[in-house]
């Protein structure tokens, strides 16, 4: 995928980097995704969208695959306006996860 210019996604004002690890949190925020992209990770492949239900509330989770220097990481990101705009502007392919697969 082409290099991403974070200035195009209005995150240049982030003054704190946010690192995420699967063993510390089940989901990442858009700030952790922005940090990864700023550190040279690139989004590869389609993005999987999952509806996560918590306390009778549905929250969309986007599962991104990122690569950098031959390494791959998977990062589940909670939907928010930044993430939605990034997906739309990069024209990323979204695959809806079948709800019955998580039931």
Order of alpha helices (4+ residues) and beta strands (2+ residues): alpha-beta-beta-beta-alpha-beta
